[in-house]
């Protein structure tokens, strides 16, 4: 694959392969099998399927290759098939263009040729009789070709029903026709000569939608489900949808349109700054404008001429041909204000970087995938809120397929609704949340969802934070240490940071393999394991009628063929990864090749040897990353994110630099109060938040003592300070509430304060997590405190603090076993400040 899969996509891929293996076992009994793969729109289902196709054709560590497999991709529109074909072609680095075959009316064969992916659409199977009926020019119908192939090789024949990317049907009858054709693959169609397909994988946005196609089928159904929250956390989708609407119902559409243009220009400026800083290809956001329907005398009741005039006034220049387009079905090129506005297909908008503004009515949902669409203005009435919600579901993909860490503004989508009020905006939010499309984690109004920038009063504070660290828990899928080390060395070589890294690491691993194999031989364990691989005894059981009993006859020695040894060797190579089995084989090329392969097979199947090899890889990874981390930090964010994934894929928590972005997202509640000295503020230099009583009173104490600045550390933000703690053997993140900045004669001091309710069950575990954090990083921070409100000797309540920055305190905390022991420790060691 040319793209690295996100963790949730890797999980879906592994589950798909597991379900296929189970389905193949059940196929032996002649029972047709169905796998329902459901994932929200925007989750990259086609990417996952492309990776699956690579594993089917070329194999993987846990999946036997089927180079002669036949894959049928069935959808309901030729355009959707073409989009899928192009995506597979662009994303796979193994599947060749010649393997992607679009079935046209002339296709005629007894069997489908193995090793190919065939694209078929229901329209050709419905109205186009050339494929489905015999004639003088046709020897086999498409139904016969499907049946012949299914019967000849049921375990290497895969029918993919793409139910997720449905087209817009001209009538309910057309939709029913498409669904009935798809059902033929699931149920069989004797009148057409089509048997029930042995294995069907249905791709769908929701399990309920595909379930309709499964009505009346007797097939066993296996389910693979991608959770919406996993997609959100990946950064593949925008974080927030921010809805702008007028405070009072007035005719202010052009005023709001001006606001939409300004918001779009602001995003353009943010993207320009980011792409220049990161040396990325410039992302050009698009302003999408929804206009009203027309009537007999005009193609739209919206004053498009006024819209163009407002565009030119706000831009401060004349529009040029090609930067403004429309998608109206009933119009070709429109000429207004002296510029030509051509009609374009919705699916062609993203690729045309000359397009800045798109006018449309209701036809931007099917076949439309445009991550550049970041601002939308709708001139339509509040009655169209359901469609607006559906459209937003297509606008939330991130342009670079990843979250932008340094500027939260680039992770937002803006929607302007001049004809909506608070009630109808709530309807949009409700419809969006009920949509089958994936939605961002936060959807709300511009009054609730704000962006905050760095407080310019504290530029020197931000500059002093360079040495601080945080942790990232569950930020990446865990990887085997060997593969993790190989991937790091490969990346360092590709980025010209350490040109010899890949070769040196491979040599070091091969040398460690030598060492482990020598140890196995010295221990006497090798020969027995090798014997079990290269040969085995087969005894015959016979019935002796004279003795009236079964007797075991003499054993015959069977030698495993070289073919089987090669298979075991290749399987071992997939477990080791990165061609390490071949590197070892080449290193020992002067010796007997079978003997060398057996050594690799024995090594991989010895648990202790693999444990030692993986421990070696873990240590080598840490050393290699540490030696090159400064050079890695200078790379573009896109490349740094690859190293971050490798770093965070360790089984143990890893400390990383804590870097605050220039802009962060924040949410305001109705009872938010204004606070001073916060590190991030709005455009007016203010910071508003709703703090609970403990947070508010602890902050008040700190500010009264002369704190220079502070930060409200939010849960689960990409920029949050995380501290790992362990509960029931599982490592989880905690997010201390307050970061307090003080100053002394040596510079700024950063304190971590966590006011924590003693009634919560996680008190002991979080206290020990803070203590362990302080043990490792006490020199970087000031106070690291767990805080409780308790009644003091004077009979009044005060805030008492366990300060983990003190060795005596943290040693006692690390020795406790439960919440009761922590309660007692608060009584004896907590201090009042």
N, C-alpha and C positions, 0 to 999 in steps of 0.2 A: 504494500500500500504506500502511496505517496504521502498520505496523511496519517498522523498518529491518532489512533482512536482514543476517545475520552474513556475514563474508567467505566461509566455506565454502558458505553457501547461495547467495550471489551467483555463486560459481564453478559450482555445480551448475546454476543457472538459465542461465548463459551456455552451458554445455556442452549442456544440453537443447535450447536454441534452435539451436545448431550442428548437433546430431544431427538435429533436425527438418528443417533446411534440406537436409542430405545425403539424408535419407529422401525428401523431396519430389522431388529430382532422380532418384532411383532409381525412384520411382513412375511416372515417364514410360515406363519399360520394362515396366510392368505387374506389377512384383514387389512383393508386400506387405512392409511394413516393421514391425519391432518395436523399441522402445526400452526397455531394462531399466534402470530408475532404482532403484538400491539404496542405502539409507541406514539406519543403525542406528535402532532405536526411540529416540525422544526427540530426533531431529535436526531435526524440523520439516519433514517431507516435504510435509505439506499446505500449509504456508506457502509453500514453494518453488513448488508447483503453482499456488497462487492467484496468485502473481506471474507465473508463466508464462501463465495464462489472461488476465491483464490485458494482457500483451504480445501475445497472439494477437488479442484483440478490438480493442486500441487502438494496437498497434505500439510500437516503441522504435527507438533509433538504428540498430540492426543487425537489426531484424525488422519486416517489412512487416505492417501491420495487416490483419486478416481479420474485419471487423465482422459478417459473416454466417456465421462458423464455427459448427460444431455440436460440442459436447463431451458425450460420454457418460461418466458416472462409474459404474462397476460394482463393487459389493462383494457380500458374502454375507449381510449383515444390514441390515434397515431402520434399526435403531438406529445402526449405524455410518455409514450414509448421512446420517442426520439430524445426527449430530455433525459430519460433514464439511461439510454444507450450512451449519450455524450458524457453523462456523469461517471458511469463505469469506466469509460475510456480515459477520462481525465484523472480519475482517482487511483486506478490500478496500475502498478508497474510490472505486472506479470501477465495479465490477460491482454492479448493482442487484438488489434482492430478487426482482423479477419475472423476472430472468434465471435464477434458480435454481429449476428445475422438477423436482418429484418425480413420477415416472411411476407412476400408479396403474392399477387394473384397467380404468378407463374410457378410457384414452388410446387414440385411434384417429386416425391421420393417414397420408397417403401418404409425406410427408417430415417430418423434424424441422424446426421453424422455426429459421432461422439466428439467431445472436447469443445463444444460450442454453446453459446447462449442465444436462443432464438426469441425474437420479439414478435408477439402476436396480439392483435387487438380485436375486441368483440365486434366491431363494425364490419371487419372482413368476414367474420363468421356468421354474421346476420344477413346483411343486404348483399354482400358480394358472393354470388353463387359460384364464381370460378374456382374458389378453393374447396367448396363443400360438395360439389357435384361432379361426377365423372363426365367426361366428354371425349371426343376423338383426340383432343390434345392433352388429356389428363388420364394417367393410369391409376393414380391413387388419390382419394379425397384426403383432406387434411385430417379428418377424423380417423381414417384408416392408418395414416402415418403415426398419429398419436397412439393409437391402440397397439400397432405393431411394435413400436419402440417400448411402450410400457410393459408389454408381455415379454419382450426379448430381454430386457434388463431393468427389472423393477427397482432394484436397489441403487441404480445409478441414473435414475430418471427423476428429475425434480420439476414440478409444476409450481410456479410462483404466481399467485393471484394478487395483483396490486390493487387492493380495494381501498387503500389509503388515499391515493391521488386520483380521486374520481373527477370526471369531467362535468361540465355544465350541460345537462340534457335539454334538448329542445322541447320535450314533453314528458309527462309521467310514463307514457307508453315506451318511449325510447329508453328510459331508465330501467323499466321492468324487463325490456328485451335484453339489455346488457347484463342484468342480474341473472336472468334465466339461462343465458349462454354460459356465464361463469359457473352456475350450478351444475351444468352438464359435466364439467370436469370433476365435480365432487360426487355426483350421483351416478354418472354414466348416462348414456343415451342410446339404447339399443336400436332405435329407428334410424339413427345416424351412423351406427356401427362404431360407436365410441364406448370403450369400456371405462369403468370407474378408475380414475388415476390412482396409482399405488401410494404416492406421497405428494401431498399438496401443502405448500407453505403459503398461508394467507397473511399479507401485510395489511395492517389496518390501523386507523388512528385510535379506535376504541374497541374493546372486545365485543361490545354490543352490536356494532355495525357488522362485523364479520359473522356474528352468530346468526344473523338473518340468512346469510348464504348457506349456513350449515343445517337449515331446517330439513328434516326428513333423512339426513345422512346417517348411516350406521357406522361411519368411520370413527376410530379412536381419535380424540382431540387432545393434543398436548399444547399447553399455553406457555408463551414467553411474553412477559409484560415488563415494559420500561416505565418506571414511576416518574411522574412529572417533576417531583422535587429533585430527583437525580439529574434531570436535564437542566433545571434552573441552576444548580450548584456548579455545573460544568463551565459556565461562562459562554456557552454556545448561543444563548439567548440574552436579550437585553434584560437589565435588572428591573426597570420600572417603566410604566406607562403613566405619563403625567397629563391630566385632562384640564384644559383651560376653558372656562365658561364665564359669562357676565354675572356680576353680583345681582343685578336686577334685570328684568325682562325688558330690554330696549332694543331698538333697531340699530345695532352697532356692528353689523357684519364686516364692514370695511375696516373699522378700527381693529377688530380682532384679526382680520386678514393681515393687516400691517404687523400685528404682534406675531403672527405665525411666520411672516417673512423675516422679521428680526430674529426670531428664535432659530430659524433655518440658517441665517447668516452667522449667528453665534456658533452654531454647530460646525459650519464650514470653517470658521476661524480656529475652533478647538482642534478639528481634524488636521488643519494645515500645520498648526504648531506641533501637534503630536507626531505627525508623519515626518516633518522636517527633523525633529529631535531624534526620532528613532530610525531615520533613513528608510522609511517605508514608502511604498508606492502610495501616492495621494488618494485618500478616500474622498469621494465627492458625494455628499449627502443630497438627497432629492426631496423637494417639497411636493407633496401629493395633494391635489385640490379636488374635492368632490363637489360637483355642481348638480343643480336640479334637472329634472327631465324637461323636455321641450313640449311643444304642441304643434298644431298644423302650420304655424307661421314661423317658428324658430326651433333650433335644435336644443336650446336650453333656456330656461327662464332666468337663470343666473346671468348677471351683467358681466360677461367675460371681458368686455372692453374696459370696464372700470377696474377689473382685476389686473389686467395687463398694465394699465396706467399706474395703479398702486405699486406693482412690481417695479416699474421703471423709476418711480419717484423714490422708493425705498432703496433700490440698488444704486441710484444716482447715475444711471447710464441707460442707453437704449438696449433693448433686447435684440438678440441676433437670431437668425433663422436656425432652427434645429435644437435650441436649448429649451424651448417650450413645445410640448407635444400633447396629443390627446388620444384617447382610446374609444371614442364614440363609434359605435357600429354603423350608424347611419350617415357618417360624414367621411370624406377624404380629407385633403388638405384644406384648412381654414385660414383665411387671410383677415387679420385684425390688426389695427394700429400700425399697419405697414409691415408686419412680419408674417411669415408663413408658419402655420402650426400644423405639422404633418400628423397623420394617424399612424400609430405603431401598435404592433401586437404586444399584449401585456408581458408575454414571456421574453420579449426582446429588450425590455427597458433596462434591466440590470447591466447588460453587456455594453450598452451605448453610453459611454462616459461623457458625451456631449450634452446629454439630457440633464437639465436642472429642475424643471417643473413639469408635472404631469397633471392634466385635467382629465377627469373621468366621471362616469355616472355610477353604474352598478356592476361593472364587469372586470374588477381587479381581484378576483379571489382564486379562480381556477387557473393553474398553470403559471401563477405569478409568484416568483421567488425573488424578492428585491430587498436585500439587506440594506441597501443604500437609502431606502425610503425611511426617513427618520422624523419627519414632521408632516402631519396631515391636517388640513383645514376642510371642514364640511359645511357647505351652504344649505344642506338639506334639513328638513324639519326633524323634530324629535321622534317622529313616528318610525324613523329608519334606524333606531338604535341597535336592533338585532344585527342588521347587515354591517353596521360600523364595527360592532364587536367581532364579527367574523373576519372583516378586513384587517383589523388590528392583529388578529392571530397570524396573519401572513407578514406582518411588518416587524416582528420582534427578533428576527435573527440578527446576530452581530456581523458587521461587514467583514471583520477579520477572523470570524469564527472563534473568538476568544474574548474574555472580559478584559477591558482596558484598566490596568491597575492604577495608573497615575492620574487619571482624569475621569471622575464619575459621570460627568456630563455626557461622555461618549457612550455610556451604557444606558441611556434613556431614550424613550420615544415620546414625542409630544403630539397631543391631539387638541385642536381648537374647535369648539362647538358654540357658535354664537347664538343658535336658536334653542339652546338647552338651558335648563335651570337645575337646581340642586336635586330635585326629584328625578328628572329624566337622566341626569348624569349618573345617578345611582342605578338606574335601569341599564345603562351601558356597562357599568362595572359588574352588575349582577349577570348580565348576558355574557360578558367576557369570561367571567369565572365559571359559567356553566358550559362554555363552548368546549367542543372536543379538541380544539387547538390548545397547545400549551400557552400558558400566560406567564408573564413575569411574576417574580415574588411579590412585588408591590404594584398595585394599581390604585390610583387616587387622584385627587384634584391638585392643582398647583398651589392651593392653600395648605395642603397637607404634606406634599412631597417637595422638598426643596434641595438645592445643592449649596453646599458651603465651601468657601475657599479659605486658604490659609490666612490667618490674621497677620497682616503686615507689621503689626506692633511687635510681633514675636519672631521676626526673621532670624535673630541670633539664637533663639531657643531651638528652632528647627535645625539650624546648622550644627547645634551641639548634640543632636540625637544620633549621630552617625554610628556610634559604638553600641547602641542598644540592640537587644536581640528579642526575638519572639520565637514561637513554635508554630508549625502547621500540622494539625492532626487530621488525618483522613483526607488530606488534600490531593492524594493521588493513589491509584491502585497499587497494591503491594506487588513487588517483583522479586523473582529469585535473584539472589546476590550476584551470581555469575552473569546473568543476562543484564543486570543493572550495571555492573562494571564494564562489560563489553560495550554497552550503549554509551556510557560516559566516555570511554576511550575513543570510540568512533566519532562522537560529536566534537571532542577536542581536536581531533585530526581534521575533520571537515571544516571547522571554524578557524583552522590554522593557529590555534592557541598552542598546541603541542603536536607538532607534525608526526612525531614518532610514537605518540601515545598508543594508537591502536596496535601497532606492531609489537611494542614493548609489553603491553598488557597481555596480548595473545601469547607471547613467548613465556611470560611469567606464569600464566595459567597452565600452559603445556608442561612447564617444568614442575609445577605443583602436582599435575596429573602423574608425571613420572615418579615423583616422590611417594604419592599415595599407592600407586601400583607396586612400587618396590616394597613398601611397608606390608601390603597384602601378601606378597610373595614371601617375605621374611617371616611373617606370622604363620605361614603354612595354610592360610585360608584360600589362597588364590587357586591352587590346583583343583581343589574340590569344586569350587564355583565354575571354573573353566570347563571341567569335565561335564558338569550339568548342562552347559551351553552347547558344547560341541558333540556330545553323544549321550545316548540314554539306552537303558536296557528295556526290552519288551518281552515279557513272559507270556506263555500261552496257558490258558486254563482248559483242561480236558476232563471229560467224565469217564472214569474207569468202571466199566460195567461189572468186571469181576470183583472189584473192591466195593462196588456200589457207592462210590464217593468221587468228589472232584479232586484232581491232583494238579499241582503246578509243574509244567514241563520246563525244561532247561531254557534259560534266557538267551535271546539273540541280541547282539549288539548292533544298534542303529546309529549311524553317523549323520549328524545334522548337515544338510546340504549347504554349499556356499551361498546359495540363493537366500536361504533362511538366515544365515549369519549376516548377510548384507542387509536384510530387512531389520534385524536387531541392531546392527551398527547404525543404520540411518535413524532408527527410533532413538537410540542413545544420543545421536547428534542433535536431534530436535529438543531433547531434554537439556543438554549442555548449552545449546544455542550458539549463534554467531560462527558456525563452521568450525567449532573447536575440535570435533571428532576428526575432521579432515586435517586440521593443523597438526594433531598428534600423529595421524597416519603418515603424513608427509615427513614429519620429523624423523620417523623410523622407517623410511621408505626402503632402506637397505635390508631390512629384515623380512621374514615371511609375512605377507600382507594379511593372511587370515589370522595369524597369531596376534598381530597388532590390533586388529579389529576386536578380537576376543578380549584383549586387555581393556579396551574402552567399554565394552559391554559389561564386563565384570565390575569395573570401577563405578559405572552409573547405577548398578544394582546393589552396591554395598552402601548401606545407610551411613555407617561411620565415616567412610571415605568421602561421601558427598557432603556430610556435615562439615568435615574439616576443610573441604574445598570451598564451601560456601562461606565459612568463617574467614578463610584467607581472602576471598573476594570482597567481603564486607570491609575488612581492614584496608585492602588495596584501594577500594572506592574512597574511603575517608581520606586516605593519604593523597590520592590523586586530585580529589576535589579541593582539599585544603591548599594544595600547591598551586592551583590554578584559579581559585575563586575570585581573585582581584581582576584577572583578565575576563572571566565570565561576566562579572558585574558591568563590564564596559560594552557588552554586546547589546544588540537591539532587544526590545522586550519580547518579541516573538521567539527569538532564540533562547533568551534567558528563561522563558517559561518552560522550554524543553528540559533545561538543566534542573529547574525547580521540580518538575515532575519526577525526574530521576532521584533527586535528593529526598523528596517526600515519600518515595515509594519504599523506603526502608521500613522494616518491621518495628524499629525503635524510633521514638520521637527525635527529631533533628532540630537543633537551634539554627535560626537564620537571622540575618540583619532585619531589624524592624524599621521599615521605611514608610513614612506617611505620605500619601499622595497630595497633589496640589489642590484637588477638589474632591469632596466626599458627598455621598448622599445622606440625607437626614429626613426624618419624619417628625412632623409637628402634630401634637394633639391639641384639642380645643382649650385645655387648661394650661398650656405651656407658659412658663414665666421667663423673663429675660434675666440672663446672668452675665456678669462681666468676666474678662480675662480668659475666655475660652480660646483654645488654639485655632478653632475654625469659626468663621462668622459668615453671615449672609452679605448681600451686596451693599447693605446699609451699615455694615460693621457691627451687627447685633447677633447674639446667639440666644435662641429660645428653646427650652426643653421642659418636660414635666418630670421632676425627680421625686422619688418617694421620700418619706420623712427622714429615714436614716441617711440616705445619700445627701439630701439637702442640708441636714444639720452637721454632718461630717465635713462637707464642703465649706459650710459657713465657718467652722472652727479653723480650717486650713487657711481660708482667705483672711481671717482675722489675725492669724499669726504671720501674715506677710507673704503668702504664696504668690509667686510671680505669675503663674498661668496654670491652666488645668485642661484635662481632656476627659470627656465622658466616653469611656471605652464601650462600644456597643457589641452585642453578641453577633458572632458569625458574619462579620464584614471582612472583606478581603484585607482591609488595613488594620483590623483589630489586633490588640496584644493578646496572645494566647499563652496559657500556662497549662502544661499537661498534668493530669492526675489519673490515678488508676482506681477503678471500681470493679470489683468482681473479676479481676484479671484483665479487664479491657481498658485501654488507654483512651481517655476522652479529653476534650478541651474545656478549660474554664476561662471566663473573660472578666477579670477584675474590673469593678465599676469605675474607679477613679484613678487617673494618672495625675499626680500633683507635681508641679515644677517649683522648686525652691532655688535659692542662690546663696552661695557662701564665697569666701575669698578665693576659692579655686575654680569657680564656675558654677554651672547649673547642675542641680541634683534632681533626679527623677524618681519619685516615690510611687509604689503600687499599693493602693488601698482597696480593700474588699470588705465593705460592711455586709455581714452575712447573717441571715435569720437562723438562730440556733435550732429552730424546730424542723429544719430541713434535714432529710436523711443523709445528705452527702457532705455534711460538715467535716467529719473526720477525714474523709478521703481528700477533700479540697484543701484542708489544712496541711496534710502531709504533702500534697502536690506543691503548695506554696513553699513549704520548707525545703523540699528537694530542689525546687527552682532556685531558691535563695542560696542553697549550698553550692550550686554551680555558678551562679551569676551575681553573687553579693557585691562584687567589685564594680559592677556596671550600674547598679541602682542604689538608691538611698534606702528608705524604709520599705519593707515588704510586709504589710500588716493585714491580719484578719481581725475584723472589728465587730464588737457586739455592744448593744445598749444594755447596761446592767445597773442595778441599784447599788450605790456605794455606801460606805460607812456613815455618811451624812444623811442617809435616807432618801436622797435624790438620785435620779437616773443620770448616768454619764456614759460616754463612749469609752470602752476599755479595749486595749489593743494588744494583740500578740504579735511582736515584731520579729519576723523570721530572719531579718538581717543580723540579728544577734545569735552567735553560735550556740550559746547556752539554751536559748529558747527553741531554736529549730531542732536541736538534738532531742529535746524533750518531746516536741511535736512528732518527730519521726518515730518515736518509741511508743506512741499511744496506739490502742487497738480499736477503740470505738468512740462513739459520740459522748458517752458518759465520762470517759477519761479526758476528752477535750474540755468538757464542762468544768471538770475539776482543775484542769490546767489554767483555764481562764481565771479561776478564783485565786490561784497562787501566783501566776506569772504575768497576767495581763496588766498593762500599765495605763494610767490615766494621764493624758497629755493636755 
